[in-house]
Amino acid sequence: MNEVIKKRQPIYLDNHATTPTDPRVVEAMLPYFTEKFGNPHSGSHYYGWEAAEAVEVARAQVAAAIGAAPEEIYFTSGATEANNLALKGVTRFYRDKKNHIITCVSEHPCILDSALDLESEGTDFTYLTVGSDGLIDINDLKAAITEDTLLVSIMTVQNEIGTIQPMAEIGALCHEHKVYLHTDAAQALGKIPLDVKAMNIDLMSLTGHKAYGPMGCGALYVTNKPKARLKPLFSGGGQEKGIRPGTLPAPLCVGLGKACELAQAEVVQESEVLRGMRDGLLSALTDALSGLHINGGMDARVAGNLNISVENVNAESLMAALPDLAFSTGSACSSASAVSSYVLNAIGLPGELAESSLRIGLGRFTTAEEVDYAAMRLIEEINNIRENRQVLSGDAAE
Ligand SMILES: *Cc1c(COP(=O)(O)O)cnc(C)c1O
């Protein structure tokens, strides 16, 4: 059986980097590339109306998945753009009144780099730290809020360690001080139920391709009550009420809408299945191997995520020994640089353990057979590397 699996494509265990597009999503999108190809902003004929109607259905599906109203949804090219728009848009609109933002050291690079841009424009930033569980301390947030604080931006689910911040509590504190709360929910959509009202969230960034939707389409939710205002990033033809000009990609919007509909309908049951597989994988590994460390807390963590460090095993070497498995070491978003993960650093992991870290992301299409095979191969190659290391260092005889 192993030979059969080995000859196939590698088993995909990197669902935090991207997810395959659900065939039901592809099916919903296809007509909008071909016979229903109209520009959704063409107001003068049937083709335009047909595409516009599909975009509005999609907008309502996105809104429903997070408990928002359709008028509060702005389509973007993904979460990077939504995060840039949220931070820069709100700050540039309000900075004459308030000009301090609070975020966190373990945010995605598009948040941290937007913060650097805004700092160079004169905005003050406070960066909260996280504990070994990956979560902020609500008292740190309380202490950081000042009269000048405009916005807090904290991600709902961390993309490397899968930890879930207590958004409702964070939001309640923000609202007590009349501060807007933005959250990057790229890794949360379809992983945990989302409700912007119950979670006290004023702005939320979403992306299709982390939730079985298409790449290149996302959305920013912006609350209407109380209305949060933004300056657009782009100049253009006034689409999306001028907040995000540019022709909407109707097929991608349809795909994002369908992905949101599926996420909303299936999130609870799907995470139960994933939790079972993830916990099974973890116990298979801990039963067979010593020297494993779980990175980040297990209590508040999305079901499909496992991030572990394997003592005395370099993660890059392990990955090279496992071409039949597709997982990642640290974040794919920073894989161009050789530095060890700043997120693992932030939770206090020593450099050596950070370099021994694996991120495994199970997803909707992962099967129990694949997880069993992955566990078997990980154990095999981790033991191999550790034995070779002993032989090389000459202490095998001791
Ligand atoms: C993937 C990701 C992003 C970037 O989303 P894109 O749609 O690829 O631009 C932002 N934040 C988090 C947490 C992510 O995981």
The ligand as a MOL file (V3000), in Angstrom:
LIG
                    3D

  0  0  0     0  0            999 V3000
M  V30 BEGIN CTAB
M  V30 COUNTS 15 15 0 0 0
M  V30 BEGIN ATOM
M  V30 1 C -3.0210 33.9010 3.9350 0
M  V30 2 C -3.1770 34.9510 4.9540 0
M  V30 3 C -3.2310 36.2980 4.6040 0
M  V30 4 C -3.0680 36.7620 3.1820 0
M  V30 5 O -4.2130 36.4430 2.4320 0
M  V30 6 P -4.1860 36.5360 0.8400 0
M  V30 7 O -5.6140 36.3750 0.4790 0
M  V30 8 O -3.3280 35.4020 0.3780 0
M  V30 9 O -3.6620 37.8590 0.4730 0
M  V30 10 C -3.4050 37.2280 5.6030 0
M  V30 11 N -3.5260 36.8530 6.8810 0
M  V30 12 C -3.4860 35.5720 7.2630 0
M  V30 13 C -3.6410 35.2040 8.6950 0
M  V30 14 C -3.3050 34.5760 6.3160 0
M  V30 15 O -3.2390 33.3020 6.7130 0
M  V30 END ATOM
M  V30 BEGIN BOND
M  V30 1 1 1 2
M  V30 2 1 2 3
M  V30 3 2 2 14
M  V30 4 1 3 4
M  V30 5 2 3 10
M  V30 6 1 4 5
M  V30 7 1 5 6
M  V30 8 2 6 7
M  V30 9 1 6 8
M  V30 10 1 6 9
M  V30 11 1 10 11
M  V30 12 2 11 12
M  V30 13 1 12 13
M  V30 14 1 12 14
M  V30 15 1 14 15
M  V30 END BOND
M  V30 END CTAB
M  END
